[in-house]
Amino acid sequence: MIGIGDTHYKLAIYIGNRPPLSKYQTRTSLLPANTGELTMIGQETGNHWRKIINIYAKLAYMLNTQALPNWQAYRDNFLLTEGSEQALLFNTSMISSPTNALNLICGKAHAIALCNTNQIEKNSLNWIDQDFAINPALRLIVTPYFDYRQLSNAKLDKLVDIISSIP
């Protein structure tokens, strides 16, 4: 596993790129976020990665607030930390995950690449609409890319409903 987050994750987001900082470009393992690390990524890499982190925080907060007052506090104090049960994975193929883990693939193009690499039949994905696909048996959901234009608040609400429908 390569990325940022908890090795005992129950929610994994697969993304097709990495923050353009040397420590992430050369990372070969999954490490939890340290205090201030996600803020630093947003500040040093610009709006693109700030959006990705914010959308992950909004989604995770909608699923379980952890008794934090808002998604910003969630992002700054809990997201992708040790014990969060979350991961942002940079792997170029899907990995064997815990059987209770939910795997989201960020973006259609990345989903197609991962499915091809893992020999998952593209037709095993049930496209709910033009934005979301699901394979409940694999606990797999394809989502729009984590960008406000592609994954709006309304689509985040829909994603939460889709996640809630998976046993």
Secondary structure, DSSP 8 states (H G I E B T S, - for coil): --EEE-TT-SEEEE-S---SSHHHHS--SEE---TTHHHHHHHHH-HHHHHHHHHHHHHHHHH--TT-SSHHHHHHHTTTSTTS-EEEE--SS-----TT-EEEEESHHHHHHHHHHTT--GGGSEESSSS-EEEGGGTEEEE--SSTTTS-HHHHHHHHHHHHH--
